Amino acid sequence: MTELGIGIVGGGYMGKAHAVAMSSVGAVFNTKLRPRLEMVAAGSVESAQRYRKAFGFARAAESWQQLVQDPKVEAIVIASPQETHRAIAEAAFELGKPVLCEKPLGASIKDARAMVAAAEKAGVVNMVGFNYIRTPASQFARQLLSEGTIGDVTYFRGEMTEDFLADPALPFNWRCEGLANGNMGDLAPHPINAALALMGPVARVMADIETVHSERSGQAVTNDDHSQLMLRFESGVMGHLYSSRIATGRKMGYAYEIHGTKGHIRFDQEDQNALWLYLAEGPEAQRGFRKILTGPAHPDFEPFCQGPGHGTGYQDQIIIEARDFLQAIETGTAVWPTFRDGLAVSEVIEAAWESTVTNSWVDVATH
């Protein structure tokens, strides 16, 4: 086993999740590389010191620049606001240090392209933090599709629905300004990533993006609340995506359904340890969806628990992600999703924005 010094930029919600994952991944997956929480950086020195004590880092950095440049920091996790992603990643790649960056890749398509260029020029391991697609159930769904279990796919529908801003009386907060903090910057990347992972590249988009609650606390809301996207995949299959932060009653509505000529797959993250499968087999009277509870027979389940149906949770997805990042560093081989895969998500989002302005279909390949 070899220790690897980890530096995390950001100690909030996702910073904590990555710190916990790096502390746990060695024991869960018996990885050859064992992360050492070397340094954390935050918006202030005081915050960094607080995160250092809370999460078990060896040191707190005075700035992200100090963290990136420190020789004991050998790999970097970016869990800071989107507008900081590009500068941190480019600085890390200049020093040949691997980077795991939270989604979306950059605050703009320009940033995302620059980050991909920097990563590929440096030839350094890079990953984007799309964790939801890593549940054992969704990994199993990908396996079923690759094996042709439901025949030829004819339709895909995905969504990401939450209700944290459903109440119009909620006061104005940081989520209400800046496109990066709106639905298209925060929630939409997840179902787009799922669509790309399960169905392949998107050829064309027709989108409608809307701000429903345009004012809060007397201040104008400058980003979007929800969106719907019609898709045509490069495979020729049609699809639809809906994402929303005002979907009353929905807490973690990362869901998808896939229609095929021989069956159907359905998944909902609010019941993340189950996959629903329909197969057009046997007598019609005996056909129906069956609920498959994930267990040791499914990808990446057994390291957490040997009991079928006992379940994995949100944090476990981040631990699987950490394992993938360490594996990429150890082998020097790219592990999905790389920065270029993150750029593919950004390109769909860019095309969606153009579509909602022009009220027309837009080719993703032109972006």
NORPE-V233679 format. One line per field, one symbol per residue. ss: DSSP state (2 for helix, 1 for strand, 0 for the rest). phi: phi as a letter, one per 30 degrees, with the letter a starting at -180 (. if undefined). burial: I if it has 16 or more other ideal C-beta (glycine too) atoms within 10 Angstrom, else O. A space follows every 10 residues. Layout:
# NORPE-V233679
ss->???
phi->???
burial->???
This chain:
# NORPE-V233679
ss->0111111110 0022222222 2222222220 0011111111 1000222222 2222200011 0002222220 0000111100 0222222222 2222000111 1100000022 2222222222 2200011110 0222022222 2222220000 0011111111 1000000000 0002220022 2022220222 2222222220 0111111111 0000110011 0000011111 1110000111 1111000000 0011111111 0011111122 2001111110 0002220001 1110000000 0000000000 0002222222 2222222222 2000000022 2222222222 2222222200 0112220
phi->.bdbdccccj bdedededdd dddcddddch dddcdbddab bbdbdddddd deddcjddbc cdaddddddd ddccbbccbc eedceddddd dddecicdbc cdddebdadd dddddddddd ddicebbcdc cddceedddd dddddddidc iddcabbbab bbbdbddddd ddbddcbied cdedccceed ddddddddcj dcdbbbbbcb cdcdbbhicd dcbccaabbd bbdddjdcab bbbacbdejc cbddbabbcb dblacbbbdd bdcbbcbcbd bidedcdldb dcddaedcei ceecacceid jcbedddddd ddeddddddd cicdbdcded dddedddddd dddddddcha dbddddc
burial->OOOIIIIIII IOOIIIIIII IIIIIIOIIO IOIOIIIIII IIOOOOIIIO IIOOIOIOII IOOIOIIIII OOIIIIIIII IIOIIIIIII IIIOOOIIII IIIIIIIIIO IIIIIIOIIO OIOIIIIIII IIIIIIIIII IOOIIOOOOI OOIOOIIIII IIOOIIOOOO OOOOIIOOII IIIIIIIIII IIIIIIIIIO OIIIIIIOIO IOIOOIOOOO IOIIIIIIII IIIOOOIOII IIIIIIIOOI OOIIIIOIII OOIIIIIIIO OIIOIIIIIO OOOOOOOOOO OIOIIOOIII IOIIOOOIOO IIOOOIIIII IIIIIIIIIO OOOOIOIIII IIIIIIIIII IIIIIIOOOO OIOIOOI
